[in-house]
Amino acid sequence: MPDRQRLTQTLMELIRIDSPTGEEDAIDAHLSNLLANLGAVVRHDDYGNLVATLAGSDGSASQPPVMLSAHMDTVEPGRGIKPILDPDGETLRSDGTTILGGDCKAGLAIVVEGLTSAVEAGTPRRPVQVVFSRAEEGGLNGARNLDFSLVHAETGIVFDGEGPVSRICVGAPAQNIVQANITGVAAHAGLEPENGVSALLVAANILTRLPLGRIDEETTSNIGLLQGGLKRNIVPEHAYLDGELRSRNQAKLDNYTAEFERAFDQVASMYPLASIDLNIWSQYRAYSVSQDHPSLTLISRCVDASGLTPSTETTGGGSDANVFFEHGIAALPVGIGVRDFHTTRETANLSEIFDGARVCEALVAAE
Ligand SMILES: [Zn+2]
């Protein structure tokens, strides 16, 4: 049985170690130490992702391994975080000037406590592979660079979802990144505006032709950044667009991506003196599992065994799970008891995190 006090302490320690994306060395060292103390063989790939393998015990050593995953980095503002426990002893929050970092430190703490409890119990365990990635925030870069030859598990859990651990994410969208550099012609805005081609006007024209927002029930798109121009009295020569398309349906994503490309082409033909350098690429692919998928069945059983009622949902965001699926590992995200990710209002619920550790331990137990 997980130890709630120890779990809370582990979580507090992790939260107090700053780990904004790109600065994961300190938290990595702390976690490597905790996992090595449990008897795991801790390795790192070239990117710095942590892969720890804990052999099974008793007769279960030959069972296929299960993967337990979370990410080590946080978003900003995430330095000098001071976790504060509400008087009810249930809710952790920051002092309001930073995020809490419950995303994804609650996930890390759940894995550490679930494993610790399983090792202490001494009951038969199946082999486990822990994957703690770097640089998940802002592009899943750790997972995308993970050395998958180190990972032999084909099923598992990604502890990185909002809400309670009973919430199992069975589908997530694919994301395409859309970036464009537009070059017009600079000219003095007062003396010779007719000799200029405004890159901002070209960009605006493109924007009005793109399908944006919630395009259909499975697809969204956004241009989140438009930059350009230099000075009030110069017809702007440069503009830059940065956006995205997401869909849980890969075919729809491909179609809307083609529609984006057509809109850029149309505007390009309206402004022959301007040049548009458009770049669209796949950041990650979609996944979805059926109600009878073995990973879902396994996780549901563990949630059930912990006295909770499993529920399934799809999300509009990607996670390391998208990348794991691409590599044949069906690891589903579950909730980690955290809410308001990526905001200074972020909170973590200790009872739900404790439930997470119980589900984690149940997963590790050999049947
Ligand atoms: Zn996260």
Residues whose N, C-alpha, C, O or C-beta is under 5 A from the ligand:
A	BS01	ZN	D103 C104 D160
